[in-house]
Amino acid sequence: MPSRDTKIGARRAGATRAALGLDPCAPLACVLTTVERDARLPVVVARLDDGVAGCCVRSGAAAVLFVNGADAPGRRRFTLAHEYGHVACGHDRATWVDSAEVLAGRTRDGREVQANAFAAEFLAPRDGVAELLDGEPDLEAVVRIAARFGLSSIAALNRLGTLGATRRYDRLRAEIGAGDHQHVWDYLAPPMVDDELARIDALPRLSPALEGSELAAMLRGDAPATGAPALRRGLAVIAR
């Protein structure tokens, strides 16, 4: 049974999708565009420290979301949705630094649980996933859901588990762990979500909203890395 925090995050994601005018069942064609253009939050895709998937830095009403550009495309999408979840759920800590373990659900922090549930519902809404199911899902169904909503195979399986849509979670997880899903991807060759995040290879990739800021200069290596003060000044550019 979903926890209170899981329900809070999922409800917030549904409300956010509605506020942004998104189809309640359809995948996001480009989560980067949705976050930057529609939600008006700047995104930085860069090489982050080892073990860091992403982070959210806030200063008052302003925020910058960071994604580790060294991660696979499916991970990048979930990371960005998770960091956006911190903002959408009203989590007011100045800085959230999230590891791969946190994004995989290995956390007891209720706000991280909310952000994970937000990301799952934001990227793969319950009703949209249900449209692809016909009985107990097998590995092919997991791969089709992953491709449809731009998730990794394990994230798609976790989504099915959260929704209570599979009784064979452990077996499917073992098959993914053994690499069996790679063969399914090869022979199904399902169409993929064409997200700009997947095409970024020149790092760092900076949001246009950050141009001219000390933060942008620091990230490009054109100014000394002065840490938190530079981040705050970069946020001040956005807040103006």
VOPADREN-874492 format. One record per residue: z negated, y, x negated of N, C-alpha, C in turn. Coordinates in steps of 0.1 Angstrom, whole numbers, plus 2048, in hexadecimal, padded with zeros to 3 digits. Last residue first. Example, Ala and Ser with C-alpha at 12.3 -4.5 7.8 and 13.67 -1.06 7.14 Angstrom:
<pts>
[pt [7B9, 7EA, 780], [7B9, 7F5, 777], [7B1, 800, 77F]]
[pt [7B2, 7C7, 77C], [7B2, 7D3, 785], [7B2, 7DF, 77C]]
</pts>
This chain:
<pts>
[pt [86B, 97D, 765], [86E, 98B, 768], [878, 98D, 774]]
[pt [868, 963, 760], [860, 969, 76B], [864, 977, 76E]]
[pt [877, 95E, 749], [87B, 959, 756], [874, 960, 762]]
[pt [869, 96B, 736], [876, 96F, 738], [87B, 96B, 745]]
[pt [851, 95D, 736], [851, 96B, 73B], [85F, 970, 73D]]
[pt [858, 946, 729], [856, 945, 738], [856, 953, 73D]]
[pt [859, 94F, 70F], [865, 94A, 715], [864, 94A, 724]]
[pt [83E, 956, 70C], [848, 961, 70C], [855, 95C, 712]]
[pt [834, 93C, 70D], [830, 945, 717], [839, 951, 718]]
[pt [840, 931, 6F6], [842, 92B, 703], [83F, 935, 70E]]
[pt [834, 941, 6E2], [842, 941, 6E5], [846, 93C, 6F2]]
[pt [819, 938, 6E5], [81D, 946, 6E7], [82C, 948, 6EA]]
[pt [81A, 91C, 6DF], [818, 921, 6EC], [81B, 92F, 6EE]]
[pt [830, 91D, 6C2], [828, 916, 6CC], [827, 91D, 6D9]]
[pt [840, 929, 6B0], [833, 92F, 6B1], [82B, 929, 6BD]]
[pt [858, 921, 69B], [851, 91B, 6A6], [843, 91F, 6A7]]
[pt [86D, 93D, 692], [862, 933, 68F], [85C, 92E, 69C]]
[pt [88F, 93B, 69C], [883, 942, 69B], [878, 938, 699]]
[pt [8A4, 92A, 69E], [8A7, 937, 69A], [89B, 940, 698]]
[pt [8A2, 911, 6AA], [89F, 912, 69C], [8A2, 91F, 696]]
[pt [8A5, 90F, 6C5], [8B1, 90E, 6BD], [8AF, 90E, 6AE]]
[pt [88B, 914, 6CD], [891, 906, 6CF], [89D, 904, 6C7]]
[pt [889, 92F, 6C6], [880, 925, 6C0], [886, 917, 6C1]]
[pt [89B, 93A, 6D8], [89D, 93C, 6C9], [895, 931, 6C2]]
[pt [88F, 934, 6F0], [89D, 92F, 6ED], [89F, 92F, 6DE]]
[pt [877, 942, 6EE], [877, 934, 6EF], [884, 92E, 6EC]]
[pt [87F, 95C, 6EE], [87A, 957, 6E2], [879, 948, 6E2]]
[pt [89E, 960, 701], [88F, 95E, 700], [88C, 959, 6F2]]
[pt [8B9, 960, 704], [8B3, 96C, 700], [8A4, 96B, 6FE]]
[pt [8BA, 948, 71E], [8C1, 950, 714], [8BA, 95D, 711]]
[pt [8AE, 93A, 733], [8A6, 93C, 727], [8AD, 945, 71C]]
[pt [8C1, 936, 746], [8B6, 93F, 749], [8AD, 942, 73D]]
[pt [8D1, 921, 73C], [8D6, 92F, 73B], [8CB, 93A, 73D]]
[pt [8BE, 909, 72B], [8C2, 90F, 738], [8C6, 91D, 735]]
[pt [8CA, 8F7, 70F], [8C1, 901, 715], [8C6, 906, 722]]
[pt [8C9, 8DB, 6FD], [8D1, 8E1, 707], [8C7, 8EA, 70F]]
[pt [8C5, 8D8, 6D9], [8C0, 8D8, 6E7], [8CA, 8DF, 6F0]]
[pt [8E0, 8BF, 6DB], [8D2, 8C3, 6DE], [8CE, 8CE, 6D4]]
[pt [8FB, 8B1, 6E9], [8F7, 8BC, 6E0], [8EA, 8C1, 6E4]]
[pt [8FC, 8A1, 700], [8FA, 89B, 6F3], [8F7, 8A5, 6E8]]
[pt [8FE, 89C, 721], [8F8, 8A5, 717], [8F6, 89D, 70A]]
[pt [904, 88B, 736], [90F, 890, 72D], [90A, 899, 721]]
[pt [8EF, 887, 746], [8F4, 87B, 73F], [8FF, 87F, 734]]
[pt [8EB, 89F, 752], [8E1, 89A, 748], [8E6, 88F, 740]]
[pt [8FF, 8A1, 765], [901, 8A8, 759], [8F7, 8A3, 74E]]
[pt [907, 883, 775], [8FD, 88D, 773], [8FF, 894, 766]]
[pt [915, 870, 789], [91B, 879, 77E], [911, 885, 77C]]
[pt [90B, 850, 78F], [908, 85E, 792], [90D, 866, 786]]
[pt [924, 836, 78D], [918, 83C, 789], [917, 84B, 78E]]
[pt [92F, 818, 79D], [931, 827, 79A], [924, 82D, 797]]
[pt [929, 7F9, 78C], [928, 802, 798], [92A, 810, 794]]
[pt [931, 7DF, 780], [936, 7EC, 77C], [935, 7F6, 787]]
[pt [92B, 7C4, 783], [92C, 7CD, 78F], [933, 7DA, 78C]]
[pt [92A, 7BB, 769], [934, 7B5, 772], [935, 7BD, 77F]]
[pt [917, 7CC, 75C], [925, 7CA, 756], [92E, 7C5, 760]]
[pt [900, 7CA, 76B], [907, 7D7, 76A], [915, 7D5, 765]]
[pt [8FB, 7AF, 766], [8FE, 7B4, 774], [905, 7C1, 773]]
[pt [8F4, 7B0, 74B], [900, 7A8, 750], [904, 7AC, 75E]]
[pt [8DD, 7BF, 74D], [8E8, 7C4, 745], [8F5, 7BD, 749]]
[pt [8CA, 7B0, 759], [8D0, 7BA, 761], [8DC, 7C0, 75A]]
[pt [8BF, 79F, 746], [8C9, 799, 750], [8D0, 7A4, 758]]
[pt [8AC, 7A5, 735], [8B9, 7AB, 733], [8C3, 7A6, 73C]]
[pt [892, 79E, 739], [89A, 795, 731], [8A8, 79A, 72F]]
[pt [889, 7B2, 74A], [884, 7B1, 73C], [88C, 7A8, 733]]
[pt [897, 7AB, 760], [89B, 7B7, 75A], [896, 7B7, 74B]]
[pt [889, 793, 766], [897, 793, 764], [89C, 79F, 75C]]
[pt [86F, 79E, 76B], [871, 795, 75F], [880, 794, 75C]]
[pt [875, 7AD, 782], [870, 7B4, 775], [872, 7AB, 769]]
[pt [87A, 798, 793], [885, 7A1, 790], [881, 7A9, 783]]
[pt [860, 78C, 794], [86C, 784, 790], [877, 78E, 78B]]
[pt [851, 7A1, 79F], [84E, 79B, 791], [85A, 794, 78C]]
[pt [85D, 7A6, 7B8], [85D, 7B0, 7AE], [85B, 7AA, 7A0]]
[pt [864, 799, 7D0], [867, 792, 7C3], [866, 79C, 7B7]]
[pt [862, 7A6, 7E7], [857, 79D, 7E4], [859, 795, 7D7]]
[pt [86B, 7C8, 7ED], [86D, 7BB, 7E6], [861, 7B3, 7E5]]
[pt [864, 7E0, 7F9], [870, 7DA, 7FD], [874, 7CD, 7F6]]
[pt [84F, 7F2, 7F5], [84C, 7E5, 7FB], [858, 7DE, 800]]
[pt [854, 809, 7E7], [858, 809, 7F5], [855, 7FC, 7FD]]
[pt [84D, 801, 7CE], [845, 80B, 7D5], [848, 80B, 7E4]]
[pt [862, 7EE, 7C9], [854, 7EA, 7C9], [84B, 7F4, 7D1]]
[pt [878, 7FF, 7C8], [877, 7F5, 7D2], [869, 7F0, 7D4]]
[pt [871, 80E, 7B1], [872, 814, 7BE], [872, 80A, 7C9]]
[pt [871, 7FA, 79E], [864, 800, 7A1], [865, 808, 7AF]]
[pt [88D, 7F6, 79D], [884, 7EB, 7A2], [876, 7F1, 7A6]]
[pt [895, 80F, 793], [89A, 80B, 7A1], [891, 800, 7A6]]
[pt [889, 80E, 77A], [885, 818, 784], [889, 815, 792]]
[pt [897, 7F9, 76F], [889, 7F7, 771], [883, 802, 77B]]
[pt [8B1, 804, 76E], [8AF, 7F8, 776], [8A0, 7F7, 779]]
[pt [8B0, 828, 772], [8B0, 81C, 769], [8AE, 810, 772]]
[pt [8C4, 83B, 78A], [8B7, 836, 784], [8BA, 82B, 77A]]
[pt [8D7, 846, 79C], [8D6, 84A, 78E], [8C8, 847, 788]]
[pt [8DB, 83B, 7B4], [8D2, 846, 7B4], [8CF, 84B, 7A5]]
[pt [8EF, 827, 7B0], [8F0, 830, 7BB], [8E8, 83D, 7B9]]
[pt [8E4, 818, 79B], [8F0, 81F, 799], [8F2, 82A, 7A3]]
[pt [8CD, 80D, 7A7], [8CC, 815, 79B], [8D8, 81D, 799]]
[pt [8D9, 7FF, 7BC], [8D0, 80A, 7BF], [8CE, 813, 7B3]]
[pt [8E7, 7EB, 7AD], [8EE, 7F4, 7B6], [8E5, 801, 7BA]]
[pt [8D1, 7DF, 7A0], [8DB, 7E6, 798], [8E3, 7F0, 7A1]]
[pt [8C4, 7D3, 7B6], [8BD, 7DC, 7AE], [8C7, 7E5, 7A6]]
[pt [8D8, 7C2, 7C0], [8D4, 7CD, 7C8], [8CC, 7D7, 7C0]]
[pt [8D9, 7B0, 7AB], [8E5, 7B8, 7AE], [8E1, 7C4, 7B6]]
[pt [8C0, 7A4, 7AC], [8C3, 7AC, 7A1], [8CF, 7B5, 7A3]]
[pt [8B8, 7A7, 7D0], [8BA, 79F, 7C3], [8BD, 7A9, 7B8]]
[pt [8A4, 7AE, 7EC], [8AD, 7B2, 7E1], [8AD, 7A9, 7D5]]
[pt [8A4, 79F, 80B], [89D, 7A0, 7FF], [8A6, 7A3, 7F3]]
[pt [8B9, 7B3, 821], [8B1, 7A8, 81E], [8AA, 7AA, 811]]
[pt [8CA, 7CA, 816], [8CD, 7C0, 821], [8C6, 7B4, 81E]]
[pt [8CB, 7EC, 80D], [8C4, 7DF, 80D], [8C8, 7D7, 819]]
[pt [8D5, 805, 80E], [8DB, 7FC, 804], [8D5, 7EE, 805]]
[pt [8C5, 814, 81E], [8D3, 812, 822], [8DA, 807, 81A]]
[pt [8AD, 817, 810], [8AD, 80D, 81B], [8BC, 80A, 81F]]
[pt [8B4, 82C, 7FF], [8B2, 81F, 7F9], [8B3, 814, 804]]
[pt [8B3, 841, 812], [8BF, 83E, 80B], [8BF, 830, 805]]
[pt [899, 841, 81B], [8A3, 83D, 825], [8B1, 83A, 81E]]
[pt [88B, 848, 803], [889, 83C, 80A], [894, 838, 813]]
[pt [89F, 857, 7E9], [897, 858, 7F5], [897, 84B, 7FC]]
[pt [89F, 85B, 7CA], [8A3, 84F, 7D2], [89B, 84F, 7DF]]
[pt [896, 874, 7C1], [8A3, 86E, 7BB], [8A8, 863, 7C4]]
[pt [87F, 878, 7D0], [889, 883, 7CE], [897, 87D, 7CA]]
[pt [871, 861, 7CD], [876, 865, 7DB], [881, 86F, 7D9]]
[pt [86B, 862, 7B2], [871, 856, 7B8], [878, 85A, 7C5]]
[pt [85F, 87B, 7AE], [86B, 878, 7A7], [873, 86C, 7AE]]
[pt [847, 877, 7BE], [851, 882, 7C1], [85F, 87E, 7BB]]
[pt [83B, 863, 7B0], [840, 860, 7BD], [84A, 86B, 7C2]]
[pt [836, 871, 798], [83E, 865, 798], [844, 862, 7A6]]
[pt [825, 885, 7A2], [831, 889, 79C], [83B, 87D, 79B]]
[pt [80F, 875, 7AB], [817, 87D, 7B4], [824, 881, 7AE]]
[pt [807, 86B, 792], [80B, 862, 79D], [814, 869, 7A7]]
[pt [7FE, 883, 787], [80A, 87C, 781], [80F, 871, 78B]]
[pt [7E9, 888, 797], [7F4, 891, 797], [800, 88B, 791]]
[pt [7D7, 873, 792], [7DD, 874, 79F], [7E9, 87D, 79F]]
[pt [7D8, 85E, 777], [7D7, 86D, 77A], [7DE, 86E, 788]]
[pt [7DC, 846, 76E], [7D2, 847, 779], [7D1, 855, 77D]]
[pt [7FA, 836, 763], [7F1, 841, 763], [7E8, 841, 76F]]
[pt [815, 829, 761], [808, 825, 75A], [7FF, 831, 758]]
[pt [82E, 830, 76A], [823, 82E, 774], [816, 829, 76E]]
[pt [840, 838, 759], [842, 82A, 75E], [836, 827, 768]]
[pt [838, 851, 752], [843, 850, 75C], [845, 842, 761]]
[pt [824, 849, 740], [820, 850, 74D], [82B, 84F, 757]]
[pt [834, 83E, 72C], [82A, 835, 733], [826, 83C, 741]]
[pt [842, 853, 722], [849, 849, 729], [840, 840, 731]]
[pt [82D, 870, 728], [833, 866, 720], [83B, 85C, 729]]
[pt [82C, 893, 72D], [82D, 886, 733], [834, 87C, 72A]]
[pt [819, 8AF, 72F], [821, 8A7, 726], [821, 899, 72A]]
[pt [815, 8CC, 73F], [815, 8BE, 742], [81E, 8B7, 737]]
[pt [803, 8EA, 73F], [80D, 8E1, 738], [80B, 8D3, 73B]]
[pt [7F3, 8F7, 751], [7FD, 8FF, 74A], [807, 8F6, 743]]
[pt [7EF, 8E9, 772], [7EB, 8E8, 764], [7F6, 8EF, 75C]]
[pt [7F5, 8E8, 78E], [7F3, 8F5, 787], [7EF, 8F5, 778]]
[pt [80B, 8DA, 7A3], [801, 8D7, 798], [800, 8E3, 78F]]
[pt [81C, 8DB, 7B9], [812, 8E6, 7B7], [808, 8E2, 7AC]]
[pt [831, 8CB, 7BD], [824, 8C6, 7C2], [819, 8D0, 7C0]]
[pt [845, 8D8, 7AE], [846, 8D7, 7BD], [839, 8D2, 7C4]]
[pt [83B, 8D4, 794], [83D, 8E1, 79A], [83D, 8E1, 7A9]]
[pt [83C, 8B8, 791], [82F, 8C0, 78E], [830, 8CE, 794]]
[pt [856, 8B3, 797], [84C, 8AF, 7A1], [83F, 8B6, 79E]]
[pt [863, 8BA, 780], [865, 8C2, 78C], [85A, 8BF, 796]]
[pt [85C, 8A3, 772], [857, 8B1, 76E], [859, 8BB, 779]]
[pt [86A, 890, 781], [85B, 88F, 780], [856, 89D, 77C]]
[pt [884, 897, 77D], [87F, 897, 78B], [870, 897, 78A]]
[pt [886, 893, 761], [888, 8A1, 767], [882, 8A1, 775]]
[pt [881, 877, 760], [878, 880, 75A], [87A, 88E, 75F]]
[pt [897, 86D, 76E], [88A, 86B, 774], [880, 875, 76D]]
[pt [8AC, 876, 75D], [8AC, 87A, 76B], [89E, 879, 771]]
[pt [8A5, 868, 745], [8A6, 877, 745], [8A5, 87C, 754]]
[pt [8A9, 84E, 74C], [89B, 853, 749], [89B, 862, 74A]]
[pt [8C4, 84D, 74F], [8BC, 84A, 75A], [8AE, 84F, 758]]
[pt [8CD, 854, 734], [8CF, 85C, 73F], [8C6, 85A, 74B]]
[pt [8B3, 84E, 71A], [8BF, 84A, 722], [8C1, 853, 72F]]
[pt [8A7, 868, 704], [8A6, 85D, 70D], [8B3, 85A, 714]]
[pt [8AB, 87F, 6F5], [8AD, 872, 6EE], [8AC, 866, 6F7]]
[pt [8A3, 894, 704], [8B1, 891, 704], [8B5, 885, 6FC]]
[pt [888, 897, 718], [88C, 892, 70B], [89A, 88D, 70B]]
[pt [884, 8B6, 728], [888, 8A8, 729], [88C, 8A3, 71B]]
[pt [870, 8CF, 737], [876, 8C9, 72B], [879, 8BB, 72E]]
[pt [870, 8EC, 74B], [86F, 8DE, 74B], [877, 8D8, 73F]]
[pt [85C, 909, 750], [868, 903, 748], [865, 8F4, 748]]
[pt [852, 921, 768], [851, 914, 762], [85E, 910, 75A]]
[pt [83F, 93A, 779], [84A, 936, 771], [847, 928, 76B]]
[pt [828, 942, 786], [833, 93D, 78E], [83E, 937, 786]]
[pt [814, 93B, 76B], [815, 941, 778], [81F, 93A, 780]]
[pt [824, 927, 758], [81D, 934, 756], [81E, 93C, 763]]
[pt [829, 906, 74C], [828, 90F, 756], [820, 91C, 752]]
[pt [83D, 8EB, 742], [835, 8F6, 73D], [835, 901, 747]]
[pt [840, 8CA, 741], [841, 8D5, 74A], [838, 8E0, 745]]
[pt [853, 8B1, 72F], [847, 8B9, 732], [84B, 8C4, 73B]]
[pt [85B, 88F, 725], [85E, 89C, 72B], [851, 8A4, 72C]]
[pt [856, 879, 715], [862, 879, 71D], [865, 886, 722]]
[pt [849, 873, 6F6], [849, 87D, 700], [856, 87C, 708]]
[pt [84C, 861, 6E1], [843, 85D, 6EC], [843, 867, 6F7]]
[pt [851, 87A, 6C9], [852, 86C, 6CC], [847, 869, 6D7]]
[pt [85B, 89A, 6D6], [853, 891, 6CD], [853, 883, 6D2]]
[pt [87D, 89F, 6E0], [86F, 8A1, 6E1], [867, 898, 6D8]]
[pt [89B, 8AF, 6DF], [894, 8A3, 6D9], [885, 8A7, 6D9]]
[pt [8A2, 8BC, 700], [8A1, 8BD, 6F2], [89B, 8B0, 6EC]]
[pt [8AA, 8D0, 71A], [8AC, 8C2, 716], [8AC, 8C2, 706]]
[pt [89A, 8E5, 730], [89D, 8E3, 722], [89F, 8D4, 71F]]
[pt [89F, 8F7, 74D], [89D, 8EA, 747], [8A2, 8EB, 739]]
[pt [892, 90E, 766], [89A, 90B, 759], [896, 8FE, 753]]
[pt [895, 90D, 788], [88C, 90A, 77D], [894, 907, 771]]
[pt [8A1, 910, 7A2], [89F, 91C, 799], [894, 919, 78E]]
[pt [8A8, 8FE, 7B4], [89A, 900, 7B3], [897, 90B, 7A9]]
[pt [8C4, 901, 7B0], [8BE, 902, 7BD], [8AF, 904, 7BD]]
[pt [8C9, 901, 794], [8D0, 90A, 79D], [8C9, 90C, 7AA]]
[pt [8B7, 8EE, 788], [8B9, 8FB, 782], [8BF, 905, 78D]]
[pt [8B6, 8D8, 79A], [8AA, 8DE, 795], [8AC, 8EC, 790]]
[pt [8D1, 8D2, 79E], [8C8, 8D4, 7A9], [8BB, 8DC, 7A5]]
[pt [8DB, 8CE, 784], [8E0, 8D9, 78C], [8D6, 8DC, 798]]
[pt [8CC, 8B7, 77E], [8CB, 8C3, 776], [8CF, 8CF, 77E]]
[pt [8D5, 8A4, 790], [8C7, 8A9, 792], [8C5, 8B5, 789]]
[pt [8F1, 8A0, 7A0], [8EC, 8A5, 793], [8DF, 8AB, 795]]
[pt [8F1, 892, 7B9], [8FC, 890, 7B0], [8F8, 895, 7A2]]
[pt [8D7, 87F, 7C6], [8DA, 88C, 7C0], [8E6, 88A, 7B6]]
[pt [8E0, 86A, 7E2], [8DB, 86C, 7D4], [8DE, 87A, 7D0]]
[pt [8D7, 86E, 805], [8E0, 86D, 7FA], [8DA, 86F, 7EC]]
[pt [8C5, 871, 819], [8C7, 863, 815], [8CF, 863, 808]]
[pt [8C2, 88C, 820], [8B6, 884, 81F], [8B8, 876, 81A]]
[pt [8D4, 8A4, 80E], [8D5, 899, 817], [8C9, 890, 816]]
[pt [8C3, 8C3, 808], [8C9, 8B7, 803], [8CA, 8AC, 80E]]
[pt [8B8, 8DC, 80A], [8C4, 8D9, 812], [8CB, 8CC, 80E]]
[pt [8A0, 8E2, 7FF], [8AC, 8E4, 7F7], [8B9, 8E1, 7FE]]
[pt [88F, 8D9, 813], [88F, 8E7, 810], [89C, 8EB, 807]]
[pt [893, 8BD, 811], [897, 8C4, 81D], [898, 8D3, 81A]]
[pt [889, 8B8, 7F7], [897, 8B6, 7FA], [89B, 8BD, 806]]
[pt [86E, 8C0, 7FD], [876, 8C7, 7F3], [885, 8C5, 7F5]]
[pt [866, 8AD, 80F], [866, 8BA, 813], [86E, 8C3, 80A]]
[pt [868, 896, 7FE], [870, 897, 80B], [871, 8A5, 80F]]
[pt [855, 89D, 7EB], [863, 89B, 7E7], [86C, 89C, 7F3]]
[pt [83E, 89C, 7FA], [842, 8A9, 7F4], [851, 8A8, 7F0]]
[pt [83D, 881, 800], [83E, 88B, 80B], [843, 899, 805]]
[pt [839, 876, 7E6], [845, 873, 7EE], [847, 87D, 7F9]]
[pt [820, 882, 7DF], [82C, 884, 7D7], [838, 882, 7DF]]
[pt [80F, 876, 7F4], [810, 885, 7F2], [81D, 888, 7EA]]
[pt [812, 85B, 7EF], [817, 861, 7FC], [818, 870, 7FB]]
[pt [806, 859, 7D6], [814, 855, 7D8], [819, 85B, 7E4]]
[pt [7EC, 861, 7DD], [7F4, 86A, 7D4], [803, 866, 7D5]]
[pt [7E4, 84C, 7ED], [7E4, 859, 7F2], [7ED, 862, 7EA]]
[pt [7F9, 82F, 7E6], [7ED, 837, 7E5], [7EF, 845, 7EB]]
[pt [809, 816, 7FA], [80A, 822, 7F1], [7FD, 82A, 7F2]]
[pt [800, 7F4, 7F8], [800, 800, 800], [800, 80C, 7F7]]
</pts>
